[in-house]
């Protein structure tokens, strides 16, 4: 029983500590949905000449348990990591792995092509590749009442 109380106290302390030390950056967007998850995966975001790579650490999570959605300029990665406990009495000594629901919301800048996105899960890393929109489109201007030229 005492170990259970210690576990609860540690979990609460860890939650407070992680909330206080959560990094803030240009790509992260906060909202009501972001607060309902139990944890956020470690994430690297880097930019290449023609695309952006977002890499999330999702060890122990099946592909079917992960969702990647794009809506209103936001990329939302969510899912669940199930805890696998032995079928016997256990006593915790250290708990560092997060289980349960997770959600990561990342703002996508305007120069990113929202329709050209791929996601691959390999060796516990989810890599999302988003192409940059480098194409310049000229918009023809027509006189009032005239048909626009194609």
N, C-alpha and C positions, 0 to 999 in steps of 0.2 A: 504494500500500500504506500509506504513512504517513497519508494522509487517512482511510483506513478505520480505522486504529488511533485516530486523533483522534476519529472519529465514535463509536466504541465507548466511549471514555473520556467523551465528552460525554453520551452516552446514560446511562451509569452514574451520572454526576454529577447529571443531571437527575432520574433516578429517585429517588436519595437525597434530593435537594432537595425534590421534590414530596411525598415521603412525610413529610418533616419538617415541611413547611408546609401539609399538607392540613388544611383547616378542619374543626373538629368542631362539631356542633350537635345540637339535640334530635332532628331528623328522621333523621340518619344512623345506620345500624346497621352494626356491623362483624361479620364472621364469616369462617369459612374460605373461603366462596365469594367474598367480596369481594376476597380477596387473589390470586385466580387470574387476574384480568384484567390487561392491560398498562397500562390507563389508565382514568380516570374523566372523563366529560364535565363541563364547567362547568354548574352547576345553580342556578337561582333557585327558591325556594319562598316563596309568599306566600298570605295568607289574606284572603278576602272574607267578606261577611256570611253567605252560605249555601254556600260551597264553598272548596276549597283548590286553588291552581294550582301545578303543578310544571313548570318549563320547563327543558329540557336543550338544550345547544348540540351539534347533531349534523350539522354541515355535511359534505356529501360522502358521506352514508350513505343508501343506498336504504331505502325503507320496509320492503321484504321482508327486510332484514338486521337489523331491530330487533325485539326481543321485549319485551313488557310483561306481567308476571305479578304476581298478588296471592296471597299464601299466608301464613298464620299472622301476620297483622298487618304484613307486609312487602311493599312494592312493589319489584319487581326489574326494572330496565331493563337489557337486555344486547344485545349485537350485535357487529358487526365493521365496521371501516372498512378497505377494501382500498386499498393503495398503488398508484398508477398511475405506473409508471416508464417513461421512454422506452426504446426498443429500441436504445440506443447506450451507450457508456461515459459515465458521469456522475461528476462530482466535487462532493461536498457542500461548501457554504460555511456553511449555516445550516439547522438542523433544529428546527422548533418544533411541527409538526403531528404528532399522535399517530395511529398506525395499529395495526391488529390488533384483538384482542378488547378489549371494554370491558364494564364492569358497574358499576351504581350500585344500591345497596340503601338504601331509605328506610323507616324505621319509620312506620307509619300510626297516629296516635292513635285511641283508642277512639271518639271522637265523630265519626269520619269514616265515611261509608257505603261499605262495601267493594263493594257491588253496583251502585253508580251511578258508574261511572268511564268517561270518554271520553279518547281520545288522538288528536291530530291532528299530522301532520308537515307543516310549511309553511316554506319558505325556510330549511331547515336547522335549524329549531327544533322540537323535539317538545314539545307542550303537553299535559299530562295534567290533566284537571279532575276533581276528586273532590268529590261533594256531601257536605255535613255532615249528620249525622243529628240533626235538630232535633225530630223527632217524639217526643213523650212517650207511652208506652204504659202504661195502667193495667192491672195484673194483678189479676184478681178473686181474692178469698180465700174459700174454702168451709170449711164445718164438716167435721170428720173424718167420713168415710163418706158425705157428701152429694155430689151431683153439682154441679160448678162451674156458675155462671150465665154465660151467654154475653152 
